């Protein structure tokens, strides 16, 4: 039996295959779509809809439960700490296309503070009997004011020139038809509450839900790029923790199918609880890395790159730990996968990532020292218009630039695309980069 056949039969490989069956197009073709959508974890549902696009995913959107939809909005409607009106309107638009009742019902099912936040950023609420109402801009061509159907409030658009996919007045009209009492209560609070307090409270609730999905806040996510722990951790629970993110979404799967030290080690884990915990930790690490690298969950095209970086950095962390054992175990040794699988039982995925990052810190320090060479620094800092068009020069510049980030990356290796960067996947790549960097420094210092 060949190694590839063994890998095909492993529990980890089976989990990846199951993840691939939960892709959007297959889901749309399911005879029992409602049951299939109900079985999705919120993170899976989000990525499926994002991959398909709102219009094509409408049948799935209709079946989302409250937790799934709220997760989609938490992931998509915030730019770090700032709420984005356009994104929420984009998610509401498919429901508006069904009918007014569905739109109102969907909006009123959202987190209450999120409802307040959307309304307080789109409309100003006046009580005609008690409030001093400024004169209306008569030169404006579009209607910026409207009375509520019950006659209690005068509404004014805060951003009348902002084109949203769901107009605030159309939304409120639908809400009054569906539940006038709840709508009146919402507007009453919008009228008296401070917008900044509403946004702060909405952000606080959203941050808590994001952590349940494995997305650490930016300050905590940066901890991935910190010095790894020097001591072996204490024994940890074998069962997965209670979380909204326990399975690998299909969009994370493709890089994990490739043969790496991490994949080889996971393929040897046969205990279901241990494997489930490790996969959960892998999801959390990927999610935190998305934040740490400054990406956004909605940038689907970049997610695969982040998963690949996490995979390679964890593999590098495993290899660096194996190299410190007595006797050291090379990554290509027959027993390396089994020993790496043992390490997965000891170290959590985030710590393994940090060990991988730690293995590249030598490059970070050598790069810092290299920049002390004036001619190298002058060459690197040349204005774009003064840089050489020679392919070799552009590759060297890309190599140096990739080492200058928070996590040193491997760049300048693809003549066809100098912008391509990857994480260092093994100690041999780190050593090769050290040699290359020394050669570049020697060139600019006149030593060769």
Secondary structure, DSSP 8 states (H G I E B T S, - for coil): --HHHHHHTSHHHHHHHHHHHTSHHHHHT-TTHHHHHHTS-HHHHHHHHHHH-TTTTHHHHHH--HHHHHHHHHHHSEETTEE-HHHHHHHHHHHHTT-HHHHHHHHHTS-HHHHHHHHHHHEEEE-TTTS------TT-SS--EEE-TTSS-EEEES-TT---SS-HHHHHHHHHHH-HHHHHHHHHHHHHS-HHHHHHHHHHHHHHHHHHTT---HHHHGGGGS---SS------SS--S-S--S--GGGHHHHHS--HHHHHHTT---HHHHHHHHHHHHHHHHHHHHHTT--TT-HHHHHHHHHHHHHHHHHHHHHHHHTSSS---TTSTTHHHHHHHHHHHS-HHHHHHHHHHHHHHHHHHHHHHTTSHHHHHHHT--GGGS---HHHHHHHHHHHHHTSSS--EES--TT-TT-EE---SHHHHHHHHHHHHHHHHHHHT--
